[in-house]
Amino acid sequence: MSAKAAYLTASVTSSAGRPASPIWHPFTQHALQPEMTPIVRGEGAYLYTPEGARIIDAISSWWVVTHGHRYAPIIEAIKAQADQLDQVIFAGYTHPPAEALAADLVAVTPEGLDHVFFSDSGSTCVEVALKMALGYWRNIGAPRTRIVVMEGSYHGDTIGTMSVGARGVFNAAYAPLLFDVAQVPFPEQGREEETLKALEALCAEAPAAFIVEPLILGSGGMKMYGPDVLAAMKRICEAHGVLFIADEVMTGWGRTGTLFACDQAGVVPDIACYSKGLTGGSLPLAVTMCSRAIFDAHYSEDRTRTFFHSSSYTANPIACAAGHANLQVWRNEPVPARIEALRAMQAARLERFRDDARFADVRQCGTIAALDLKVNDAGYLADIGPRLRAFFADRHLLLRPLGNTIYVMPPYCVTGDDLDAIYDGIAAAAEMLA
Ligand SMILES: *Cc1c(COP(=O)(O)O)cnc(C)c1O
């Protein structure tokens, strides 16, 4: 069998036996992917296998690692906090790392996001956002429950976040449990008016909130739209008194070129969700931030107006220390300059693909680059994704295409040589499939 034929069949041949490990991995079909790659060490933009092979982490370990793996100031803060306080109940108690992080967050997020609710994952902070929105309307005595979403969005994998996300093969089994939402079309270039008109019409029906990924839909295929559209959508929501929820779980912490994507549009959301890069990608942590009006709607001597939400590890002190250290890095180091350098390096390397007939829709949003490989069967479940993944893995590149969409979202410390290796790999993948 030729090397090419081996790649083409590798992903569709079921393994002979059952997995040796008891672990059930996320988004993994174990019958098609019998073996996991063990990783024992991370440093900067690299991951290392037990044999010492160096893998370039071109997707920041699923979009979380910003400055690099084991970034020294963050790791130091984690070690120091572990020596002080590991965990404490957060109802009725507080602690210095949470207070310090919350104060810094209020300072760096859009003016008007005055309150910080802690949780521990992107999905959870979106759930919290939805609950805050519904709680707001109920507590001001004008109950509203309908949520407006954007076509093709992803907000998480819990029942609530799947409900506000795109429907499809990922959640077909749970469809009967998902609640109804109203949807505006994705603002395709040149057809932005359709999105705005649809949003205008839906907002006139007095929904509770509009939730959106600002500037770029991540899991939905790295689809990008402009800050002007984001600003226009915010204006429409504001005019109708509809709460605007920005899901910055992926876009936050510099990915789109600015600290937050909303910064580029001058948009102040009523509720904003941040996670992934919040700790620089070192530990799980999330926050939902909200306006004073939303907090105040829950602020009462009436106990029924309490915001009834918690998870066991809410505001874990070690994770908060990592988050606070991340904000110190942003304050003390030239992170925006690194981001700008990465943006320029990505732009330069995308050039060679612009006139390449095998690729379409070569695009970039800040530090994120994406391009679509032209193939006949392009859905996520088409074999192309796993085939490409296996091909890149053989070249020691961690890339995980979304169907035929290949994207590069590396830690900010990635070098030009690393990027050359990544883009040479992408070109070679097109050769392999030709
Ligand atoms: C990843 C992601 C989530 C979910 O975050 P988890 O930490 O995986 O639960 C939510 N929204 C967006 C936009 C994301 O990219």
The ligand as a Tripos MOL2 file, in Angstrom:
@<TRIPOS>MOLECULE
LIG
   15    15     1     0     0
SMALL
NO_CHARGES

@<TRIPOS>ATOM
      1 C1        -14.7720   26.3720   23.8890 C.3       1 LIG1
      2 C2        -15.9490   27.2690   23.8660 C.ar      1 LIG1
      3 C3        -16.9830   27.1570   24.8150 C.ar      1 LIG1
      4 C4        -17.0250   26.0420   25.8280 C.3       1 LIG1
      5 O1        -15.9280   26.0650   26.6790 O.3       1 LIG1
      6 P1        -15.5440   24.7540   27.5360 P.3       1 LIG1
      7 O2        -14.5050   25.2120   28.4750 O.co2     1 LIG1
      8 O3        -15.0330   23.7610   26.5230 O.co2     1 LIG1
      9 O4        -16.7860   24.2860   28.1870 O.co2     1 LIG1
     10 C5        -17.9890   28.0850   24.7950 C.ar      1 LIG1
     11 N1        -18.0200   29.0740   23.8850 N.ar      1 LIG1
     12 C6        -17.0690   29.2100   22.9460 C.ar      1 LIG1
     13 C7        -17.1530   30.3360   21.9810 C.3       1 LIG1
     14 C8        -16.0070   28.3010   22.8950 C.ar      1 LIG1
     15 O5        -15.0800   28.4160   21.9330 O.3       1 LIG1
@<TRIPOS>BOND
     1     1     2 1
     2     2     3 ar
     3     2    14 ar
     4     3     4 1
     5     3    10 ar
     6     4     5 1
     7     5     6 1
     8     6     7 2
     9     6     8 1
    10     6     9 1
    11    10    11 ar
    12    11    12 ar
    13    12    13 1
    14    12    14 ar
    15    14    15 1
@<TRIPOS>SUBSTRUCTURE
     1 LIG1         1 GROUP 0 **** ****
